[in-house]
Amino acid sequence: MAHDGGRRSLQGKMTIGAIYRAELAQRLGELGYGIEKTHPDGRFEIAGISREVIEEFSTRRSKIEAAMREHGLGRTGDNPHLAARATLTTRAAKRDVERGELRRSWERQAAELGFSAETVRQQARKTERKLPEPDLFTDRGRPAAEAASWAVEHL
C-alpha cells in the first residue's frame, strides 16, 4: 500500500511539473518569446538562445548525464526513472550563496559567451501579444487546465 502511495505521489509531482511547464510556456509565448518544445513531457527552450549558451548554463544537467554514463545507464531521455535516481545522487548539499555575487557570476559567464538576455527580451517585446488573462482551472481545452483537472480528480 505504501508503494502505491509513493507512485501516486510521483505521478502528482510529475503532473504538477507538467502543469507548471505548460503554463510557463504559454505565458512566455504571450510575452512574445518563441518557444521550442524539446521533450514530449513539455520541457522547452526559448528560441534565440544558442545551444552553446544553454549547455554552458546547464551544469546540473551535465552532472546528471555524466553520472548516468559513468554507471552505464544510458541517456537521461531513455530511462526517466534512472535519470530521477541520478538526479538525487548527484545533488550537492545546499550552500548559502549571496544572490548578488551569483548574478554577477552569471553575467560574466554570459558576457564571455557573447550572450545578452536583454537582446532576447527586446525581441520578445517586439512580438508580445496582448491576450486575456487565462484561468488555470476553468479554461477548458487548455493543456494545463486539463492536467490540473485530472490531478484534482485522481490525487
CNS distance restraints for C-alpha pairs under 8 A (distance, minus, plus):
assign (resid   1 and name CA) (resid   5 and name CA) 6.48 0.50 0.50
assign (resid   2 and name CA) (resid   6 and name CA) 6.26 0.50 0.50
assign (resid   3 and name CA) (resid   7 and name CA) 6.26 0.50 0.50
assign (resid   4 and name CA) (resid   8 and name CA) 6.18 0.50 0.50
assign (resid   5 and name CA) (resid   9 and name CA) 6.05 0.50 0.50
assign (resid   6 and name CA) (resid  10 and name CA) 6.17 0.50 0.50
assign (resid   7 and name CA) (resid  11 and name CA) 6.10 0.50 0.50
assign (resid   8 and name CA) (resid  12 and name CA) 5.97 0.50 0.50
assign (resid   8 and name CA) (resid 155 and name CA) 7.02 0.50 0.50
assign (resid   9 and name CA) (resid  13 and name CA) 6.15 0.50 0.50
assign (resid  10 and name CA) (resid  14 and name CA) 6.11 0.50 0.50
assign (resid  11 and name CA) (resid  15 and name CA) 5.99 0.50 0.50
assign (resid  12 and name CA) (resid  16 and name CA) 6.08 0.50 0.50
assign (resid  12 and name CA) (resid 151 and name CA) 6.65 0.50 0.50
assign (resid  12 and name CA) (resid 155 and name CA) 6.85 0.50 0.50
assign (resid  13 and name CA) (resid  17 and name CA) 6.12 0.50 0.50
assign (resid  14 and name CA) (resid  18 and name CA) 6.15 0.50 0.50
assign (resid  15 and name CA) (resid  19 and name CA) 6.19 0.50 0.50
assign (resid  15 and name CA) (resid 147 and name CA) 6.68 0.50 0.50
assign (resid  15 and name CA) (resid 148 and name CA) 7.71 0.50 0.50
assign (resid  15 and name CA) (resid 151 and name CA) 6.69 0.50 0.50
assign (resid  16 and name CA) (resid  20 and name CA) 6.09 0.50 0.50
assign (resid  16 and name CA) (resid 148 and name CA) 7.60 0.50 0.50
assign (resid  16 and name CA) (resid 151 and name CA) 7.90 0.50 0.50
assign (resid  17 and name CA) (resid  21 and name CA) 6.14 0.50 0.50
assign (resid  18 and name CA) (resid  22 and name CA) 6.04 0.50 0.50
assign (resid  18 and name CA) (resid  41 and name CA) 6.70 0.50 0.50
assign (resid  18 and name CA) (resid  42 and name CA) 6.29 0.50 0.50
assign (resid  18 and name CA) (resid 144 and name CA) 7.54 0.50 0.50
assign (resid  18 and name CA) (resid 147 and name CA) 7.58 0.50 0.50
assign (resid  19 and name CA) (resid  23 and name CA) 6.11 0.50 0.50
assign (resid  19 and name CA) (resid 143 and name CA) 7.73 0.50 0.50
assign (resid  19 and name CA) (resid 144 and name CA) 4.83 0.50 0.50
assign (resid  19 and name CA) (resid 145 and name CA) 7.84 0.50 0.50
assign (resid  19 and name CA) (resid 147 and name CA) 6.20 0.50 0.50
assign (resid  19 and name CA) (resid 148 and name CA) 6.69 0.50 0.50
assign (resid  20 and name CA) (resid  24 and name CA) 5.98 0.50 0.50
assign (resid  20 and name CA) (resid 144 and name CA) 7.71 0.50 0.50
assign (resid  21 and name CA) (resid  25 and name CA) 5.98 0.50 0.50
assign (resid  21 and name CA) (resid  42 and name CA) 6.10 0.50 0.50
assign (resid  21 and name CA) (resid  43 and name CA) 6.54 0.50 0.50
assign (resid  22 and name CA) (resid  26 and name CA) 6.08 0.50 0.50
assign (resid  22 and name CA) (resid  42 and name CA) 6.50 0.50 0.50
assign (resid  22 and name CA) (resid 143 and name CA) 6.90 0.50 0.50
assign (resid  22 and name CA) (resid 144 and name CA) 5.71 0.50 0.50
assign (resid  23 and name CA) (resid  27 and name CA) 6.04 0.50 0.50
assign (resid  23 and name CA) (resid 144 and name CA) 6.20 0.50 0.50
assign (resid  24 and name CA) (resid  28 and name CA) 6.01 0.50 0.50
assign (resid  25 and name CA) (resid  29 and name CA) 6.04 0.50 0.50
assign (resid  25 and name CA) (resid  35 and name CA) 6.66 0.50 0.50
assign (resid  25 and name CA) (resid  44 and name CA) 7.46 0.50 0.50
assign (resid  26 and name CA) (resid  30 and name CA) 6.28 0.50 0.50
assign (resid  27 and name CA) (resid  31 and name CA) 6.29 0.50 0.50
assign (resid  28 and name CA) (resid  32 and name CA) 6.50 0.50 0.50
assign (resid  28 and name CA) (resid  33 and name CA) 5.42 0.50 0.50
assign (resid  28 and name CA) (resid  34 and name CA) 7.74 0.50 0.50
assign (resid  28 and name CA) (resid  35 and name CA) 7.62 0.50 0.50
assign (resid  29 and name CA) (resid  33 and name CA) 4.94 0.50 0.50
assign (resid  29 and name CA) (resid  34 and name CA) 6.05 0.50 0.50
assign (resid  29 and name CA) (resid  35 and name CA) 6.46 0.50 0.50
assign (resid  29 and name CA) (resid 128 and name CA) 7.87 0.50 0.50
assign (resid  30 and name CA) (resid 128 and name CA) 6.09 0.50 0.50
assign (resid  30 and name CA) (resid 129 and name CA) 5.31 0.50 0.50
assign (resid  30 and name CA) (resid 130 and name CA) 6.95 0.50 0.50
assign (resid  30 and name CA) (resid 131 and name CA) 6.84 0.50 0.50
assign (resid  31 and name CA) (resid 124 and name CA) 6.42 0.50 0.50
assign (resid  31 and name CA) (resid 125 and name CA) 6.85 0.50 0.50
assign (resid  31 and name CA) (resid 127 and name CA) 7.56 0.50 0.50
assign (resid  31 and name CA) (resid 128 and name CA) 4.62 0.50 0.50
assign (resid  31 and name CA) (resid 129 and name CA) 6.19 0.50 0.50
assign (resid  31 and name CA) (resid 130 and name CA) 7.91 0.50 0.50
assign (resid  32 and name CA) (resid 123 and name CA) 7.66 0.50 0.50
assign (resid  32 and name CA) (resid 124 and name CA) 4.19 0.50 0.50
assign (resid  32 and name CA) (resid 125 and name CA) 5.95 0.50 0.50
assign (resid  32 and name CA) (resid 126 and name CA) 7.12 0.50 0.50
assign (resid  32 and name CA) (resid 127 and name CA) 4.66 0.50 0.50
assign (resid  32 and name CA) (resid 128 and name CA) 3.82 0.50 0.50
assign (resid  32 and name CA) (resid 129 and name CA) 6.23 0.50 0.50
assign (resid  33 and name CA) (resid  46 and name CA) 6.56 0.50 0.50
assign (resid  33 and name CA) (resid  47 and name CA) 7.01 0.50 0.50
assign (resid  33 and name CA) (resid 120 and name CA) 7.99 0.50 0.50
assign (resid  33 and name CA) (resid 121 and name CA) 7.83 0.50 0.50
assign (resid  33 and name CA) (resid 123 and name CA) 7.68 0.50 0.50
assign (resid  33 and name CA) (resid 124 and name CA) 4.75 0.50 0.50
assign (resid  33 and name CA) (resid 127 and name CA) 7.61 0.50 0.50
assign (resid  33 and name CA) (resid 128 and name CA) 7.56 0.50 0.50
assign (resid  34 and name CA) (resid  46 and name CA) 5.73 0.50 0.50
assign (resid  34 and name CA) (resid  47 and name CA) 4.83 0.50 0.50
assign (resid  34 and name CA) (resid  48 and name CA) 7.67 0.50 0.50
assign (resid  34 and name CA) (resid 124 and name CA) 7.59 0.50 0.50
assign (resid  35 and name CA) (resid  44 and name CA) 6.54 0.50 0.50
assign (resid  35 and name CA) (resid  45 and name CA) 5.96 0.50 0.50
assign (resid  35 and name CA) (resid  46 and name CA) 4.92 0.50 0.50
assign (resid  35 and name CA) (resid  47 and name CA) 5.63 0.50 0.50
assign (resid  36 and name CA) (resid  44 and name CA) 5.43 0.50 0.50
assign (resid  36 and name CA) (resid  45 and name CA) 5.26 0.50 0.50
assign (resid  36 and name CA) (resid  46 and name CA) 6.16 0.50 0.50
assign (resid  36 and name CA) (resid  47 and name CA) 6.11 0.50 0.50
assign (resid  37 and name CA) (resid  42 and name CA) 6.52 0.50 0.50
assign (resid  37 and name CA) (resid  43 and name CA) 6.11 0.50 0.50
assign (resid  37 and name CA) (resid  44 and name CA) 4.18 0.50 0.50
assign (resid  37 and name CA) (resid  45 and name CA) 6.47 0.50 0.50
assign (resid  38 and name CA) (resid  42 and name CA) 7.35 0.50 0.50
assign (resid  38 and name CA) (resid  43 and name CA) 5.71 0.50 0.50
assign (resid  38 and name CA) (resid  44 and name CA) 4.89 0.50 0.50
assign (resid  38 and name CA) (resid  45 and name CA) 6.81 0.50 0.50
assign (resid  39 and name CA) (resid  43 and name CA) 5.25 0.50 0.50
assign (resid  39 and name CA) (resid  44 and name CA) 6.85 0.50 0.50
assign (resid  45 and name CA) (resid  49 and name CA) 7.98 0.50 0.50
assign (resid  48 and name CA) (resid 120 and name CA) 6.74 0.50 0.50
assign (resid  49 and name CA) (resid  53 and name CA) 6.61 0.50 0.50
assign (resid  49 and name CA) (resid  54 and name CA) 6.89 0.50 0.50
assign (resid  49 and name CA) (resid 115 and name CA) 7.97 0.50 0.50
assign (resid  49 and name CA) (resid 120 and name CA) 7.70 0.50 0.50
assign (resid  50 and name CA) (resid  54 and name CA) 6.36 0.50 0.50
assign (resid  51 and name CA) (resid  55 and name CA) 6.05 0.50 0.50
assign (resid  52 and name CA) (resid  56 and name CA) 6.05 0.50 0.50
assign (resid  52 and name CA) (resid 113 and name CA) 7.98 0.50 0.50
assign (resid  53 and name CA) (resid  57 and name CA) 6.24 0.50 0.50
assign (resid  53 and name CA) (resid 110 and name CA) 7.51 0.50 0.50
assign (resid  53 and name CA) (resid 113 and name CA) 6.76 0.50 0.50
assign (resid  53 and name CA) (resid 115 and name CA) 7.18 0.50 0.50
assign (resid  54 and name CA) (resid  58 and name CA) 6.04 0.50 0.50
assign (resid  55 and name CA) (resid  59 and name CA) 7.23 0.50 0.50
assign (resid  55 and name CA) (resid  62 and name CA) 7.92 0.50 0.50
assign (resid  58 and name CA) (resid  62 and name CA) 6.38 0.50 0.50
assign (resid  59 and name CA) (resid  63 and name CA) 6.37 0.50 0.50
assign (resid  60 and name CA) (resid  64 and name CA) 6.45 0.50 0.50
assign (resid  61 and name CA) (resid  65 and name CA) 6.21 0.50 0.50
assign (resid  62 and name CA) (resid  66 and name CA) 6.03 0.50 0.50
assign (resid  63 and name CA) (resid  67 and name CA) 6.15 0.50 0.50
assign (resid  63 and name CA) (resid  90 and name CA) 6.92 0.50 0.50
assign (resid  64 and name CA) (resid  68 and name CA) 6.32 0.50 0.50
assign (resid  64 and name CA) (resid  76 and name CA) 7.92 0.50 0.50
assign (resid  64 and name CA) (resid  83 and name CA) 7.19 0.50 0.50
assign (resid  64 and name CA) (resid  86 and name CA) 5.75 0.50 0.50
assign (resid  64 and name CA) (resid  87 and name CA) 5.72 0.50 0.50
assign (resid  64 and name CA) (resid  90 and name CA) 6.44 0.50 0.50
assign (resid  65 and name CA) (resid  69 and name CA) 6.23 0.50 0.50
assign (resid  65 and name CA) (resid  75 and name CA) 6.66 0.50 0.50
assign (resid  65 and name CA) (resid  76 and name CA) 6.36 0.50 0.50
assign (resid  65 and name CA) (resid  83 and name CA) 7.97 0.50 0.50
assign (resid  66 and name CA) (resid  70 and name CA) 6.01 0.50 0.50
assign (resid  67 and name CA) (resid  71 and name CA) 6.31 0.50 0.50
assign (resid  67 and name CA) (resid  86 and name CA) 6.53 0.50 0.50
assign (resid  67 and name CA) (resid  90 and name CA) 7.45 0.50 0.50
assign (resid  68 and name CA) (resid  72 and name CA) 6.09 0.50 0.50
assign (resid  68 and name CA) (resid  73 and name CA) 4.90 0.50 0.50
assign (resid  68 and name CA) (resid  74 and name CA) 6.12 0.50 0.50
assign (resid  68 and name CA) (resid  75 and name CA) 6.78 0.50 0.50
assign (resid  68 and name CA) (resid  76 and name CA) 7.31 0.50 0.50
assign (resid  68 and name CA) (resid  82 and name CA) 7.93 0.50 0.50
assign (resid  68 and name CA) (resid  83 and name CA) 7.20 0.50 0.50
assign (resid  68 and name CA) (resid  86 and name CA) 6.55 0.50 0.50
assign (resid  69 and name CA) (resid  73 and name CA) 5.91 0.50 0.50
assign (resid  69 and name CA) (resid  74 and name CA) 5.92 0.50 0.50
assign (resid  69 and name CA) (resid  75 and name CA) 7.22 0.50 0.50
assign (resid  73 and name CA) (resid  82 and name CA) 7.27 0.50 0.50
assign (resid  74 and name CA) (resid  78 and name CA) 6.78 0.50 0.50
assign (resid  74 and name CA) (resid  79 and name CA) 7.53 0.50 0.50
assign (resid  75 and name CA) (resid  79 and name CA) 6.92 0.50 0.50
assign (resid  75 and name CA) (resid  83 and name CA) 7.95 0.50 0.50
assign (resid  76 and name CA) (resid  80 and name CA) 5.93 0.50 0.50
assign (resid  76 and name CA) (resid  82 and name CA) 7.42 0.50 0.50
assign (resid  76 and name CA) (resid  83 and name CA) 5.02 0.50 0.50
assign (resid  77 and name CA) (resid  83 and name CA) 7.75 0.50 0.50
assign (resid  79 and name CA) (resid  83 and name CA) 6.24 0.50 0.50
assign (resid  80 and name CA) (resid  84 and name CA) 6.06 0.50 0.50
assign (resid  81 and name CA) (resid  85 and name CA) 6.51 0.50 0.50
assign (resid  82 and name CA) (resid  86 and name CA) 6.17 0.50 0.50
assign (resid  83 and name CA) (resid  87 and name CA) 6.05 0.50 0.50
assign (resid  84 and name CA) (resid  88 and name CA) 6.50 0.50 0.50
assign (resid  85 and name CA) (resid  89 and name CA) 6.27 0.50 0.50
assign (resid  86 and name CA) (resid  90 and name CA) 6.00 0.50 0.50
assign (resid  87 and name CA) (resid  91 and name CA) 6.23 0.50 0.50
assign (resid  97 and name CA) (resid 101 and name CA) 7.56 0.50 0.50
assign (resid  97 and name CA) (resid 102 and name CA) 6.86 0.50 0.50
assign (resid  98 and name CA) (resid 102 and name CA) 6.32 0.50 0.50
assign (resid  99 and name CA) (resid 103 and name CA) 6.12 0.50 0.50
assign (resid 100 and name CA) (resid 104 and name CA) 6.20 0.50 0.50
assign (resid 101 and name CA) (resid 105 and name CA) 6.09 0.50 0.50
assign (resid 102 and name CA) (resid 106 and name CA) 6.29 0.50 0.50
assign (resid 103 and name CA) (resid 107 and name CA) 6.15 0.50 0.50
assign (resid 104 and name CA) (resid 108 and name CA) 6.18 0.50 0.50
assign (resid 105 and name CA) (resid 109 and name CA) 6.18 0.50 0.50
assign (resid 106 and name CA) (resid 110 and name CA) 6.05 0.50 0.50
assign (resid 107 and name CA) (resid 111 and name CA) 6.08 0.50 0.50
assign (resid 108 and name CA) (resid 112 and name CA) 6.20 0.50 0.50
assign (resid 109 and name CA) (resid 113 and name CA) 6.52 0.50 0.50
assign (resid 110 and name CA) (resid 114 and name CA) 6.18 0.50 0.50
assign (resid 110 and name CA) (resid 115 and name CA) 5.02 0.50 0.50
assign (resid 110 and name CA) (resid 116 and name CA) 6.83 0.50 0.50
assign (resid 111 and name CA) (resid 115 and name CA) 5.77 0.50 0.50
assign (resid 111 and name CA) (resid 116 and name CA) 7.17 0.50 0.50
assign (resid 116 and name CA) (resid 120 and name CA) 6.87 0.50 0.50
assign (resid 117 and name CA) (resid 121 and name CA) 6.20 0.50 0.50
assign (resid 118 and name CA) (resid 122 and name CA) 6.05 0.50 0.50
assign (resid 119 and name CA) (resid 123 and name CA) 6.28 0.50 0.50
assign (resid 120 and name CA) (resid 124 and name CA) 6.30 0.50 0.50
assign (resid 121 and name CA) (resid 125 and name CA) 6.22 0.50 0.50
assign (resid 122 and name CA) (resid 126 and name CA) 6.48 0.50 0.50
assign (resid 123 and name CA) (resid 127 and name CA) 6.86 0.50 0.50
assign (resid 124 and name CA) (resid 128 and name CA) 5.95 0.50 0.50
assign (resid 134 and name CA) (resid 139 and name CA) 6.68 0.50 0.50
assign (resid 135 and name CA) (resid 139 and name CA) 5.60 0.50 0.50
assign (resid 135 and name CA) (resid 145 and name CA) 7.99 0.50 0.50
assign (resid 136 and name CA) (resid 144 and name CA) 6.48 0.50 0.50
assign (resid 136 and name CA) (resid 145 and name CA) 5.09 0.50 0.50
assign (resid 136 and name CA) (resid 148 and name CA) 7.64 0.50 0.50
assign (resid 137 and name CA) (resid 145 and name CA) 5.04 0.50 0.50
assign (resid 137 and name CA) (resid 148 and name CA) 6.61 0.50 0.50
assign (resid 137 and name CA) (resid 149 and name CA) 6.96 0.50 0.50
assign (resid 138 and name CA) (resid 145 and name CA) 6.66 0.50 0.50
assign (resid 139 and name CA) (resid 145 and name CA) 6.17 0.50 0.50
assign (resid 140 and name CA) (resid 145 and name CA) 5.95 0.50 0.50
assign (resid 140 and name CA) (resid 146 and name CA) 6.57 0.50 0.50
assign (resid 141 and name CA) (resid 145 and name CA) 7.02 0.50 0.50
assign (resid 141 and name CA) (resid 146 and name CA) 6.65 0.50 0.50
assign (resid 142 and name CA) (resid 146 and name CA) 6.25 0.50 0.50
assign (resid 143 and name CA) (resid 147 and name CA) 6.09 0.50 0.50
assign (resid 144 and name CA) (resid 148 and name CA) 6.01 0.50 0.50
assign (resid 145 and name CA) (resid 149 and name CA) 6.12 0.50 0.50
assign (resid 146 and name CA) (resid 150 and name CA) 6.15 0.50 0.50
assign (resid 147 and name CA) (resid 151 and name CA) 6.13 0.50 0.50
assign (resid 148 and name CA) (resid 152 and name CA) 6.19 0.50 0.50
assign (resid 149 and name CA) (resid 153 and name CA) 6.15 0.50 0.50
assign (resid 150 and name CA) (resid 154 and name CA) 6.04 0.50 0.50
assign (resid 151 and name CA) (resid 155 and name CA) 5.66 0.50 0.50
